């Protein structure tokens, strides 16, 4: 404000002071007021003026030193006085205005920072406050962002006095508190637990979003009708909830599934009357509880079929042998499951197991336990069942599995081998009873599968013999007790030996006898030494061929039998190539024979190895062909060069029409595919003649020679006697 506008206030104050002095003087003299006025100069006007100016300076100093911003506006809204000091933003703003500016000019200069529309609205609001000037405070924000509290009051003479106080620090504190409250509320709203504040009567004071979601999107009005209930006995805490530890509760609402909650309670005094309420924290434990129950279920049940697993089975087995009523144990092994699994895939295999489990559950009592022990092996524990019902229960099991089922287009039939043991007759503890049932199951599978065998003591004796045989076989490999005997194959048309088959023989020093292949092969398999046996046969056969060299009286090819277990190893073909190369033997001199039933069942698993062997140059022979395990079209899928007729077909010649029909069909197929056929197991001249008449000129069997050591092999000389040809069957 320009300084020439300031004397207006002192002049007013001076006039007021003089008038007051005149009144006081007249009163003191007891004379009229006009005499008091006339008496002022002669009675010390100079003293009153000095006193007046001193008081005015003091008041002015006080007004300019005060931290408040003060101003006086004339009745026509002109600014007539203010206490702004040089250097203040307020003073700089007023300095840019003309002398005695109007209120509207002052407001426009002070609110320049606002957008035009907001500035006009704020000017109108402040002028309205100025008009009322009723002393009510109003909070305003200036150009610097500072908050002030303004109070305007109209003076008796019509002027308006304006007082402004800086309250920025107060507002900053309020804003900080508000921001803190907002953050706290946001934290409460975003918390992954439901937070529920209740008053002393259990009515809702506050509920965050998560709690509202727990209650289906609607805020509960009170605890009493919310559907929240403790799972355990109520404690002495607020509303029955423990104030020290978490409590488990359930939330039952008509519109949704039951929730399992973990609730923590904290006492709370929300009102001035001191009556306690509480704050509940609700954590949804439903997914965790479901996962825990799933884990507990998986700990005792098979995840695929839902049956009891091996651990639960053993617990039930121990309970069965401890039951004074006794009971039955049935071990069930699905026949040829691996073949179906390999042929149609694991999806079909799993579906087959699930269906088998469903059928087994349907034929037992609720008190019985059905378990899956692994793979395709199941078990039934029948508590309190007597031995007389064992075969009846086994029959129900076989009957329930028998109906064919179609899975993903595959038409499957299910049969099972079943071993039975009774408690306590066959074992007074779990391990003994399980061992008895396992021996019975082994015997059932050995007898051709789809068979039920109850345990008998002789099975244990045979098991001990097999165990001794396994131990002796392991020693035999290291001691060199195994040897190959050769059985020649003769061309009956040219009367020459064209090949031979190597057959394993074992004279056990430990057992003191010759062990037949029927005993030797299972012993090697049970001992886990079948692949070692195959490698011994391979190396010994190659040594024999290498020893023959190019002798004209030696067989042109030597055949060996290799198990399907070894043929599953793709590296076996490379091993064969290395053994042949090391011995200097041509690959076509070694022939590998594979059993027909195993080859067909495991074709997906051995196909790559068979193809690799053919790349090496080793010929392949399909053994036991036509024995009923597969049809003729399967030959197309195998890269074989020779077929060896099953002994059952040769044994039926020449009189069995069915055997002769299979022979003719086989020969027709072989001629069309360029495959050579060998008649195996030939023991009579009539069998040899029947084979020759059908076009099969190569035979093998006792008619030619029995298997013999390699150094005794000589070409057989067998003269065929003339025999009249018989009409074809």
C-alpha positions in Angstrom: 0.0 0.0 0.0 1.5 3.5 -0.8 2.4 5.5 2.2 0.2 8.5 1.3 -2.9 6.4 2.2 -1.8 5.7 5.8 -2.4 9.1 7.5 -6.1 8.5 7.2 -6.1 6.3 10.3 -4.0 8.6 12.5 -6.2 11.6 11.6 -9.3 9.6 12.6 -7.6 8.5 15.8 -6.4 12.1 16.5 -9.9 13.6 16.0 -11.3 11.0 18.3 -8.6 11.7 20.9 -9.2 15.4 20.8 -13.0 15.0 21.2 -12.4 12.7 24.1 -10.1 15.2 25.7 -12.6 18.0 25.4 -15.3 15.9 27.0 -13.0 15.0 29.9 -12.0 18.7 30.4 -15.5 20.0 30.4 -16.5 17.3 32.8 -13.6 18.2 35.1 -14.4 21.9 35.0 -18.2 21.3 35.4 -18.8 23.4 32.3 -20.5 22.8 29.0 -18.7 20.8 26.3 -18.0 23.9 24.2 -16.2 25.6 27.1 -14.1 22.5 27.4 -13.2 22.7 23.8 -12.3 26.4 24.1 -10.2 25.6 27.1 -8.1 22.9 25.5 -5.4 25.1 23.9 -4.8 27.2 27.0 -4.8 24.1 29.3 -2.0 22.2 27.6 -2.9 21.2 24.1 0.7 20.3 23.5 0.7 17.7 26.3 -2.4 16.0 24.9 -1.0 16.0 21.4 2.2 14.4 22.6 0.3 11.8 24.5 -2.0 11.1 21.6 0.9 10.7 19.1 2.7 8.4 21.6 -0.4 6.2 21.9 -0.8 6.2 18.1 2.8 5.1 17.6 2.4 2.3 20.1 -0.8 1.0 18.6 0.7 1.2 15.1 3.8 -0.7 16.3 1.6 -3.4 17.9 -0.5 -3.8 14.7 2.5 -4.1 12.5 4.3 -6.5 14.9 1.4 -8.9 15.3 1.6 -12.2 13.3 -1.9 -11.7 12.1 -2.7 -9.9 8.9 -5.1 -7.0 9.5 -6.9 -4.7 7.2 -9.8 -2.2 7.3 -12.2 -1.7 4.4 -14.4 1.4 4.1 -18.1 0.9 3.7 -17.7 1.2 -0.1 -15.3 -1.8 0.1 -12.1 0.2 -0.4 -9.0 -0.8 1.4 -8.1 2.1 3.7 -5.5 0.5 6.0 -3.4 -2.7 6.4 -0.4 -3.9 8.4 1.5 -5.6 5.6 5.3 -5.2 6.0 7.7 -4.8 3.0 9.0 -8.1 1.8 5.8 -10.0 2.5 3.9 -11.6 -0.4 0.8 -9.8 0.8 2.6 -6.5 0.7 4.0 -7.2 -2.8 0.6 -8.0 -4.0 -0.9 -4.8 -2.7 2.0 -2.7 -4.1 0.9 -3.6 -7.6 -2.5 -2.1 -7.0 -3.6 1.5 -7.2 -4.1 3.5 -3.9 -7.2 2.5 -1.9 -8.1 -0.4 -4.2 -11.4 -2.0 -4.2 -12.0 -5.4 -2.5 -12.6 -7.1 -5.8 -9.3 -5.8 -7.1 -7.5 -7.1 -4.1 -9.2 -10.5 -4.5 -8.3 -10.8 -8.2 -4.7 -10.0 -7.4 -4.6 -12.5 -4.6 -6.3 -15.4 -6.5 -4.5 -15.1 -9.8 -3.2 -18.7 -9.5 -6.7 -20.2 -9.9 -8.3 -21.1 -13.2 -10.6 -18.4 -14.5 -13.9 -20.2 -13.7 -12.7 -21.2 -10.2 -11.3 -17.7 -9.6 -14.6 -16.1 -10.3 -16.5 -18.5 -8.1 -14.0 -17.9 -5.2 -14.2 -14.1 -5.6 -18.0 -14.2 -5.4 -17.8 -16.4 -2.3 -15.3 -14.1 -0.5 -17.3 -11.0 -1.3 -20.4 -12.6 0.1 -18.5 -13.3 3.3 -17.3 -9.7 3.3 -20.9 -8.4 3.0 -22.0 -10.5 5.9 -18.9 -9.7 8.1 -20.6 -11.5 11.0 -17.3 -12.6 12.6 -17.7 -16.2 11.5 -14.2 -17.6 10.5 -13.6 -19.0 7.0 -10.7 -21.1 5.9 -9.1 -20.1 2.6 -6.0 -21.2 0.5 -3.7 -18.5 -0.9 -1.5 -18.5 -4.0 1.3 -20.2 -2.2 -0.8 -23.0 -1.1 -0.8 -21.8 2.5 -4.0 -22.1 4.5 -5.4 -19.1 6.4 -8.4 -18.5 8.7 -10.1 -15.1 8.0 -12.5 -13.4 10.3 -14.3 -10.2 9.2 -16.4 -8.0 11.5 -18.2 -4.8 10.7 -17.3 -1.8 12.9 -20.0 0.6 14.3 -18.9 3.2 11.8 -19.5 0.9 8.8 -16.0 -0.1 8.1 -15.1 -3.8 8.0 -12.1 -5.0 9.9 -10.4 -8.2 8.5 -8.1 -10.4 10.5 -6.2 -13.3 8.9 -4.3 -16.0 10.7 -1.9 -18.5 9.1 -3.1 -22.0 9.9 -0.9 -23.9 7.4 0.8 -25.9 10.1 -2.6 -26.9 11.6 -3.9 -27.9 8.2 -0.7 -29.9 7.5 -1.1 -31.7 10.7 -4.8 -32.4 9.9 -3.8 -33.5 6.4 -1.1 -35.8 7.8 -3.7 -37.3 10.2 -6.2 -37.7 7.4 -3.6 -39.3 5.1 -2.6 -41.6 8.0 -6.2 -42.5 8.5 -6.7 -43.1 4.8 -3.7 -45.4 4.7 -4.9 -47.2 7.7 -8.4 -47.6 6.2 -6.8 -48.7 2.9 -4.7 -51.2 4.7 -7.8 -52.5 6.5 -9.8 -52.6 3.3 -7.0 -54.4 1.3 -6.1 -56.8 4.1 -6.5 -60.5 3.1 -8.5 -61.2 6.2 -11.9 -60.1 7.3 -11.8 -57.4 9.9 -15.0 -57.0 11.9 -15.5 -54.4 14.6 -18.4 -55.0 17.0 -19.9 -52.9 19.7 -20.8 -54.2 23.2 -24.1 -55.6 21.9 -22.4 -57.4 19.0 -23.6 -55.0 16.4 -21.4 -54.1 13.4 -19.4 -50.9 13.7 -17.0 -51.6 10.9 -16.4 -54.3 8.3 -13.8 -54.3 5.6 -14.2 -55.5 2.0 -12.8 -58.9 2.6 -15.3 -59.6 5.4 -18.1 -58.4 3.2 -16.9 -60.9 0.5 -16.8 -63.7 3.1 -20.4 -62.9 3.9 -21.5 -63.1 0.3 -21.3 -59.4 -0.6 -23.5 -58.1 2.2 -22.3 -56.5 5.5 -23.6 -58.5 8.5 -25.7 -56.4 10.8 -24.7 -58.2 13.9 -22.9 -61.3 15.2 -26.0 -63.0 16.5 -27.6 -63.6 13.1 -24.5 -63.7 10.9 -24.2 -67.5 10.6 -20.8 -67.6 12.2 -20.5 -70.4 14.8 -17.6 -71.7 16.8 -16.5 -75.3 16.2 -15.2 -75.7 19.8 -16.6 -74.9 23.2 -16.9 -71.2 23.9 -14.1 -69.5 26.0 -14.2 -66.6 28.3 -13.1 -64.1 25.6 -15.4 -61.6 23.8 -18.6 -63.2 22.6 -17.1 -66.6 23.4 -14.0 -66.2 21.2 -10.6 -66.8 22.8 -8.7 -63.5 23.3 -5.4 -65.4 23.5 -5.4 -67.9 20.7 -7.2 -68.4 17.4 -10.5 -70.3 17.3 -11.9 -72.4 14.5 -15.4 -71.4 13.3 -17.7 -72.2 10.4 -19.7 -69.8 8.4 -23.0 -71.2 7.2 -24.9 -69.0 4.7 -27.9 -70.2 2.7 -26.5 -68.9 -0.6 -23.0 -70.6 -0.5 -21.1 -73.6 0.7 -19.9 -73.7 4.3 -16.6 -71.9 5.0 -14.0 -72.9 7.5 -12.6 -69.9 9.3 -9.8 -69.1 11.8 -11.0 -66.3 14.1 -8.9 -64.1 16.4 -10.6 -61.8 18.9 -9.2 -58.5 20.4 -11.1 -56.6 23.1 -12.2 -53.1 22.1 -13.8 -50.2 23.9 -15.4 -48.1 21.1 -17.6 -45.8 23.2 -17.2 -43.4 26.1 -19.4 -45.5 28.3 -16.6 -48.0 28.7 -18.6 -51.0 27.6 -16.3 -53.4 25.8 -16.8 -54.5 22.2 -14.2 -56.4 20.2 -12.5 -56.7 16.8 -12.6 -60.1 15.1 -10.1 -61.1 12.4 -11.5 -63.8 10.1 -9.1 -65.8 7.9 -10.7 -68.2 5.3 -9.1 -71.6 5.9 -11.4 -73.5 3.5 -8.8 -74.0 0.7 -6.1 -74.9 3.2 -8.4 -77.3 5.1 -9.4 -78.9 1.8 -5.8 -79.3 0.9 -5.0 -80.8 4.3 -7.8 -83.2 4.0 -6.7 -84.1 0.4 -3.1 -84.7 1.7 -4.5 -86.8 4.5 -6.6 -88.7 2.0 -3.7 -89.2 -0.3 -1.6 -90.4 2.6 -4.0 -93.3 3.0 -5.5 -93.7 -0.5 -4.3 -94.4 -4.1 -4.7 -91.1 -6.0 -5.8 -92.8 -9.2 -8.4 -95.3 -8.0 -9.3 -93.8 -4.6 -8.7 -97.2 -3.0 -6.6 -97.7 0.1 -3.0 -97.5 -0.7 -0.1 -99.7 0.4 0.4 -98.0 3.8 -3.3 -98.3 4.7 -3.3 -101.9 3.4 -0.5 -102.8 5.9 -2.4 -101.2 8.7 -5.5 -103.1 7.8 -3.5 -106.3 7.4 -2.2 -106.0 10.9 -5.7 -105.4 12.2 -6.9 -108.4 10.3 -4.4 -110.8 11.9 -5.2 -109.3 15.3 -9.0 -109.8 14.8 -10.0 -112.9 16.9 -12.6 -113.7 14.2 -9.8 -114.1 11.6 -10.3 -113.2 7.9 -9.2 -113.6 4.3 -6.6 -111.9 2.2 -6.9 -112.0 -1.6 -4.1 -110.7 -3.8 -5.4 -109.9 -7.3 -3.2 -109.4 -10.3 -4.8 -108.3 -13.6 -3.7 -110.5 -16.5 -1.9 -109.0 -19.5 -2.4 -105.5 -18.2 1.0 -104.3 -19.4 0.1 -105.5 -22.9 -3.0 -103.4 -23.0 -1.2 -100.4 -21.4 1.6 -100.6 -24.1 -0.8 -101.1 -26.9 -3.4 -98.5 -26.2 -1.5 -96.1 -24.0 -1.5 -95.0 -20.4 -4.8 -93.2 -20.6 -6.6 -96.5 -21.5 -4.5 -98.3 -18.9 -5.5 -95.8 -16.1 -9.1 -96.0 -17.1 -8.9 -99.8 -16.9 -7.5 -99.7 -13.4 -10.2 -97.2 -12.3 -12.9 -99.5 -13.7 -11.4 -102.5 -12.1 -11.3 -100.7 -8.7 -14.9 -99.7 -9.1 -16.0 -103.3 -9.8 -14.0 -104.7 -6.9 -15.6 -102.2 -4.4 -19.0 -103.4 -5.6 -18.5 -107.1 -4.6 -17.2 -106.6 -1.1 -18.9 -105.8 2.2 -18.7 -102.2 3.6 -16.4 -103.5 6.4 -13.9 -105.0 3.9 -10.9 -103.1 2.6 -10.0 -102.9 -1.1 -6.5 -101.7 -1.8 -4.3 -101.0 -4.7 -0.8 -102.1 -3.9 0.8 -100.7 -7.1 0.6 -101.2 -10.8 -2.1 -103.7 -11.6 -2.1 -105.5 -8.2 -5.0 -105.2 -5.8 -5.8 -106.7 -2.5 -9.0 -107.4 -0.5 -9.1 -107.8 3.3 -12.3 -109.6 4.3 -12.6 -109.3 8.1 -14.3 -112.2 9.9 -14.7 -114.2 6.7 -14.0 -118.0 7.1 -12.0 -120.1 4.8 -15.1 -121.8 3.3 -16.1 -118.5 1.8 -12.7 -117.8 0.2 -13.5 -119.4 -3.2 -16.9 -117.8 -3.2 -15.4 -114.3 -2.8 -12.8 -115.1 -5.4 -15.5 -116.2 -7.8 -17.4 -112.9 -7.3 -14.2 -111.1 -8.0 -13.6 -113.0 -11.3 -17.3 -112.6 -12.3 -17.2 -108.8 -11.7 -14.1 -108.4 -13.8 -15.2 -110.6 -16.7 -17.7 -108.3 -18.5 -15.9 -106.6 -21.4 -15.5 -102.9 -21.4 -14.8 -100.3 -24.2 -12.4 -97.5 -23.3 -11.6 -94.9 -26.0 -12.6 -97.3 -28.7 -10.6 -100.2 -27.3 -12.6 -103.4 -26.6 -11.0 -104.9 -23.5 -11.5 -108.1 -21.5 -10.2 -108.3 -18.0 -9.2 -111.5 -16.2 -7.2 -111.9 -13.0 -4.9 -114.2 -11.2 -5.9 -114.5 -7.5 -4.0 -115.8 -4.5 -5.8 -116.5 -1.2 -4.5 -116.7 2.3 -6.5 -117.2 5.5 -5.8 -115.8 9.0 -4.7 -117.2 11.3 -4.2 -120.5 9.6 -1.7 -119.3 7.0 0.0 -116.6 9.1 -0.3 -115.1 12.6 1.3 -111.8 11.6 0.9 -109.5 8.7 4.1 -110.3 6.9 3.6 -114.1 7.1 0.0 -113.8 5.8 1.0 -111.5 3.0 3.9 -113.9 2.1 1.4 -116.8 1.9 -1.0 -114.9 -0.3 1.9 -113.8 -2.5 3.1 -117.4 -3.0 -0.5 -118.4 -4.0 -0.7 -115.6 -6.5 2.7 -116.6 -8.0 1.4 -120.1 -8.5 -1.8 -118.8 -10.1 0.2 -116.8 -12.6 2.5 -119.7 -13.3 -0.5 -122.0 -14.1 -1.6 -119.9 -17.0 -3.3 -116.9 -15.3 -7.1 -116.4 -14.9 -6.7 -118.8 -12.0 -7.5 -118.9 -8.3 -5.1 -120.6 -6.0 -5.5 -120.9 -2.2 -2.3 -121.1 -0.2 -1.0 -124.5 0.8 2.2 -125.4 2.6 3.8 -127.0 -0.4 3.9 -123.6 -2.1 6.2 -122.4 0.7 8.5 -125.4 0.0 8.6 -124.6 -3.7 9.3 -121.0 -2.9 12.3 -122.0 -0.8 13.5 -124.2 -3.7 13.2 -121.3 -6.1 15.1 -119.1 -3.7 17.9 -121.7 -3.5 17.8 -122.0 -7.3 18.2 -118.2 -7.6 21.2 -118.2 -5.3 22.7 -121.1 -7.2 22.2 -119.4 -10.5 24.0 -116.3 -9.4 27.0 -118.5 -8.4 26.7 -120.4 -11.7 27.3 -117.3 -13.8 30.5 -116.5 -12.0 31.6 -120.1 -11.9 31.1 -120.8 -15.6 28.7 -123.6 -15.1 26.4 -122.6 -18.0 27.0 -123.9 -21.5 25.2 -124.0 -24.8 23.9 -127.2 -26.5 23.1 -127.0 -30.2 20.2 -128.7 -32.0 20.6 -128.9 -35.7 18.0 -127.8 -38.4 17.9 -129.9 -41.5 16.7 -129.3 -45.0 14.8 -132.6 -45.7 14.8 -131.9 -49.5 18.6 -131.6 -49.8 19.4 -133.7 -46.8 21.8 -131.1 -45.4 22.1 -129.3 -42.1 21.5 -125.6 -42.8 21.4 -124.2 -39.2 21.2 -124.9 -35.5 19.6 -123.5 -32.4 21.6 -122.8 -29.3 19.9 -123.9 -26.1 21.1 -123.1 -22.6 22.1 -125.9 -20.3 23.2 -125.8 -16.6 24.7 -128.6 -14.6 24.7 -127.1 -11.0 27.4 -128.3 -8.7 25.6 -126.8 -5.7 22.4 -128.6 -6.5 24.0 -131.7 -7.9 21.8 -132.0 -11.0 21.1 -130.7 -14.5 18.6 -127.7 -14.3 16.1 -127.6 -17.1 15.4 -124.4 -19.0 11.9 -124.3 -17.5 13.5 -123.8 -14.1 16.6 -121.9 -15.2 14.8 -119.0 -17.1 12.4 -118.1 -14.2 15.3 -118.3 -11.7 17.3 -115.9 -13.8 14.3 -113.6 -14.1 13.6 -113.7 -10.3 17.2 -113.0 -9.5 17.3 -110.0 -11.9 20.0 -111.7 -14.0 18.1 -112.3 -17.2 20.0 -109.7 -19.1 23.3 -111.2 -17.9 22.2 -114.6 -19.1 21.3 -113.1 -22.5 24.7 -111.6 -22.8 26.4 -114.9 -21.9 24.4 -116.6 -24.6 25.3 -113.9 -27.2 29.0 -114.0 -26.5 29.3 -117.8 -26.3 27.3 -118.3 -29.5 29.5 -115.8 -31.4 32.6 -117.7 -30.1 31.2 -121.0 -31.4 30.5 -119.4 -34.9 33.9 -117.9 -34.9 35.4 -121.3 -34.1 33.6 -122.9 -37.1 35.1 -120.5 -39.5 34.2 -121.4 -43.1 33.9 -125.2 -42.5 31.4 -126.6 -45.1 29.9 -129.0 -42.6 29.1 -126.3 -40.0 25.6 -124.7 -39.9 25.3 -121.6 -42.0 23.4 -119.8 -39.1 23.2 -120.3 -35.4 20.0 -119.1 -33.6 19.9 -117.8 -30.0 17.0 -117.0 -27.8 16.9 -113.4 -26.3 14.4 -112.3 -23.7 12.0 -109.4 -24.2 13.6 -107.7 -21.2 16.9 -107.4 -23.1 15.2 -106.5 -26.4 13.7 -103.5 -24.6 17.2 -102.0 -24.4 18.0 -100.1 -27.6 21.7 -100.3 -26.9 21.5 -104.1 -27.3 21.7 -103.9 -31.1 24.9 -101.9 -30.8 26.3 -104.4 -28.4 25.5 -107.3 -30.8 27.4 -105.4 -33.6 30.4 -104.9 -31.4 30.6 -108.5 -30.3 30.3 -109.7 -33.9 32.9 -107.3 -35.1 35.3 -108.2 -32.3 35.1 -111.9 -33.2 35.2 -111.3 -37.0 31.8 -113.0 -37.5 29.4 -111.9 -40.3 26.1 -110.7 -38.9 24.1 -113.1 -41.1 25.6 -116.0 -39.3 23.8 -115.1 -36.1 20.0 -115.4 -35.8 18.0 -114.0 -32.9 14.8 -115.8 -32.0 12.0 -114.1 -30.1 8.9 -115.8 -28.6 5.8 -114.9 -30.6 3.5 -114.2 -27.6 6.0 -111.8 -26.0 6.9 -110.1 -29.2 3.3 -109.3 -30.1 2.4 -108.1 -26.5 5.5 -106.0 -26.2 5.9 -104.9 -29.9 5.8 -101.1 -29.1 8.6 -101.6 -26.6 10.9 -103.7 -28.8 10.1 -102.4 -32.2 13.1 -100.0 -32.3 15.5 -102.6 -31.1 14.3 -105.1 -33.7 14.7 -102.5 -36.4 18.2 -101.7 -35.2 19.2 -105.4 -35.3 18.0 -105.6 -38.8 20.2 -102.6 -39.7 23.1 -104.4 -38.1 22.4 -107.3 -40.5 21.3 -109.9 -38.0 18.3 -112.1 -39.2 15.3 -112.4 -36.9 13.2 -115.5 -36.3 9.7 -115.6 -34.7 9.5 -118.5 -32.4 6.4 -120.6 -31.3 4.3 -119.2 -34.2 0.7 -120.2 -34.4 0.4 -121.2 -30.7 -2.7 -119.1 -30.3 -1.2 -115.9 -28.9 -1.7 -113.8 -32.1 -3.1 -113.9 -35.6 -1.3 -114.2 -38.9 -1.5 -110.5 -39.7 0.8 -109.7 -36.8 3.7 -111.2 -38.8 3.5 -108.1 -41.1 4.4 -105.9 -38.2 7.6 -107.8 -37.3 10.8 -107.5 -39.4 11.4 -111.3 -39.3 12.9 -113.6 -41.9 11.9 -116.9 -40.5 8.9 -118.4 -38.7 9.2 -121.4 -36.3 6.0 -123.3 -36.1 4.8 -123.9 -32.5 5.3 -127.5 -31.3 1.5 -127.8 -30.7 0.9 -127.5 -34.4 3.6 -130.1 -35.3 2.4 -132.5 -32.6 -1.1 -132.6 -34.3 0.3 -133.7 -37.6 -0.6 -135.4 -39.7 -4.1 -136.4 -38.4 -5.4 -133.1 -36.8 -7.3 -131.1 -39.4 -7.0 -127.9 -37.4 -3.2 -128.2 -37.1 -3.0 -128.9 -40.8 -5.2 -125.9 -41.6 -2.9 -123.6 -39.6 0.1 -125.1 -41.3 -1.2 -124.5 -44.8 -2.3 -120.9 -43.9 1.2 -120.2 -42.4 2.9 -121.6 -45.5 0.7 -119.5 -47.8 1.5 -116.4 -45.8 5.2 -117.1 -45.7 5.5 -117.7 -49.4 3.7 -114.5 -50.1 6.1 -112.6 -47.8 9.3 -114.4 -48.8 9.7 -115.8 -45.3 11.2 -119.2 -44.5 9.3 -121.6 -42.2 10.9 -124.2 -39.8 8.9 -127.0 -38.3 10.1 -127.4 -34.7 9.6 -130.3 -32.4 9.5 -132.9 -35.1 9.8 -136.4 -33.6 8.3 -138.8 -36.2 8.7 -139.5 -39.9 5.0 -138.9 -40.5 5.3 -135.4 -39.0 8.3 -134.6 -41.2 6.4 -136.0 -44.3 3.3 -133.8 -43.5 5.5 -130.7 -43.2 7.3 -131.5 -46.5 4.0 -132.1 -48.3 2.8 -128.6 -47.1 6.0 -127.1 -48.4 7.9 -126.9 -45.2 11.3 -128.6 -45.9 13.3 -127.4 -42.9 12.7 -129.2 -39.6 14.2 -129.4 -36.1 13.5 -131.9 -33.4 14.4 -135.3 -31.9 13.9 -136.9 -35.3 17.0 -135.2 -36.5 19.0 -135.0 -33.2 18.8 -134.0 -29.6 20.6 -130.9 -28.4 24.3 -131.6 -28.0 27.5 -129.9 -27.0 29.0 -127.8 -29.8 32.0 -130.1 -30.4 29.7 -133.1 -30.9 27.5 -131.5 -33.6 27.7 -133.5 -36.8 25.4 -133.5 -39.9 22.6 -136.0 -39.4 22.0 -138.7 -42.0 18.3 -139.5 -42.1 16.8 -141.5 -44.9 13.2 -140.9 -45.7 11.2 -144.0 -46.4 8.7 -143.9 -49.2 5.3 -143.3 -47.9 2.1 -142.8 -49.9 0.8 -139.2 -50.0 -2.4 -138.8 -48.2 -5.2 -136.6 -49.3 -5.2 -133.1 -47.9 -7.5 -132.7 -44.9 
